[in-house]
């Protein structure tokens, strides 16, 4: 655990929560793949060979790592895991395991 000079846990973003607290709030949820919006810039980074390799792995082992999404104006927006999302879509999956995260505030 990281601590500040006063011996208190170091906060992640000034919110008063330390890294360990943030991990406690993260929960896996099952979301409909069609309900996840992928920003155009993210879609441009898609590598078909990587999607295919992940699809094969998911078919053999299941989804090992959840994708990350955030809520924005009533929808879910992709944060991390584009290739996993597309691999599940390729396999004909209707839902995917995700972690809801909060957008950074600057």
N, C-alpha and C positions, 0 to 999 in steps of 0.2 A: 504494500500500500504506500502510496506517495503521501508525504505529509508536508504541510507548510512549516514555516519557521516557528509557528506557535504550537506545533505538535498536532494540529488538526489535519484531517485528510485533505489533500489538494483537490480542488474542484476541477471539473472538466471544462466548463464554459462560464464560470462565474455564477452558476445557478444555485450553488450551495450543495450540489450533489457531487460526491466523489465517483471515481471510475467504478468502484464496486457497486454503488447505488444504481448507476445507470444500467449495469448488467442485470440487476434484479428486476428492472422494469421491462426488459425485453422479453417478449413472449412470442412463441411461434403461433401463427394463425394460418388457416387455410383460406385462400382467396381464389375466386374465379379468374382464370387467366385472361378472359376477355374484359375484365374490369380494371386491368392494369394498363395505365397509359405510359408509353415509352416516348420520351422527347425525341424529336427529329435528330438532334445531334448525337444522341446515344445510338439510335438505329444505324447511323452511318458507320459505327465502329464494329458492326456485326461481321463475324468471320464464320462462313458456312462450314468450313472444315472443323472448326472448334465446336460448333453446334452439333455436328454429326457425331464427333467423338464423345461429347457429353451425353448425347441421346443414347448411345450404346452403353455408356457407363450407368446411366440412370435406369435403363432397361434391365441391366444385370444386378445392380446394387440398390436401386431406389435413389431418391433425392437425398443426398447426404448433407448438403448445406442449404439452408433457406436463403431465398433472395431477400433483399432489403427494399422496402417501399415506404413512402411517406404519404400522409393525407394532404390533399390540397384541393380546396373548393369542391368537396364532395366526391373526389375520386382518389384512386391510389396511383402514385407516380413512382416509376422505377428509379431506384437509387443505385443498387448494386445487384448483379446477377442476370444481366441481359442474356447471356449465352445459355444459362440454366433455364430461363423463361422460354426461350425459343426452342430449346431441346425438348422441354415438356410439351410445348405446343406441337412440335414435329411428331411426337409420340401419340398425339391425340388426347392428351390429358386435358381435363376441363378445369382442374384446380391445381394450385401449387402452394407449397409451404413457404411462408414469408415471415419476416420480422418487421413490425411497424417501428419506424424510427422518426425522430423529429428533425426537421430541417435546421441547419445551423443558422444562428442569428448573428449577423455582423453589425 
